[in-house]
Amino acid sequence: MNPKILCLVLGLVAGGIVGWLTRPQVAEIRLPGIDIKLQGERPGGGLTSEQARHIGLVAVVGAIIGIGIGFVADRRR
């Protein structure tokens, strides 16, 4: 298998796992005169948009690192 694709997929999966484990637990909504803090997941078990954005961003960073490692591994062959 192509090392670039393999490293890209591994980086994406690793980034997703790291993002899931480090997702923010507190979401804050600030309006004039009102401060609302939400802790944990929503009652339905889904993620807040801030948590999903965090997981996605870390997954993309992991994929970029993975494709970089793939290019280095491919050049060494």
C-alpha positions in Angstrom: 0.0 0.0 0.0 1.1 3.5 -0.7 2.9 4.9 2.5 1.4 8.4 1.9 -2.2 7.1 2.0 -1.5 4.8 4.9 0.1 7.6 7.0 -2.7 10.0 6.1 -5.3 7.6 7.3 -3.4 6.7 10.5 -2.8 10.4 11.2 -6.5 11.2 10.7 -7.6 8.4 13.0 -5.0 9.3 15.6 -5.9 13.0 15.4 -9.6 12.1 15.8 -8.9 10.0 18.9 -6.7 12.7 20.4 -9.4 15.3 19.6 -12.1 13.2 21.2 -10.0 12.7 24.4 -9.1 16.4 24.7 -12.5 17.9 23.7 -13.6 20.8 25.9 -16.2 19.8 28.5 -17.6 23.2 29.2 -19.4 25.4 26.6 -20.2 29.0 27.5 -22.9 31.2 26.1 -22.5 34.8 26.9 -25.3 37.3 26.2 -25.7 40.7 27.7 -26.9 40.0 31.3 -26.9 36.2 30.9 -24.1 33.7 31.4 -24.9 30.1 30.6 -22.5 27.3 31.1 -23.1 23.8 29.7 -21.0 21.0 31.0 -20.5 17.6 29.4 -22.4 16.3 26.5 -25.9 17.2 25.5 -28.8 15.2 27.1 -29.3 13.4 23.8 -25.7 12.2 23.9 -24.5 14.3 21.0 -21.6 16.7 20.8 -21.9 20.5 21.0 -20.7 22.3 17.9 -17.6 23.6 19.7 -16.6 20.0 20.7 -17.2 18.8 17.1 -15.1 21.6 15.7 -12.3 20.8 18.2 -12.3 17.1 17.2 -12.3 18.0 13.5 -9.5 20.5 13.8 -7.2 18.1 15.7 -8.1 15.3 13.2 -7.0 17.6 10.3 -3.8 18.5 12.1 -3.1 14.8 12.6 -3.8 14.1 8.9 -1.4 16.8 7.8 1.3 15.4 10.1 0.5 11.9 8.8 0.8 12.9 5.1 4.1 14.7 6.0 5.4 11.5 7.5 4.2 9.6 4.5 6.1 11.8 2.1 9.3 11.4 4.2 8.8 7.6 4.3 8.2 7.5 0.5 11.4 9.5 -0.2 13.5 7.1 1.9 12.4 4.1 -0.1 
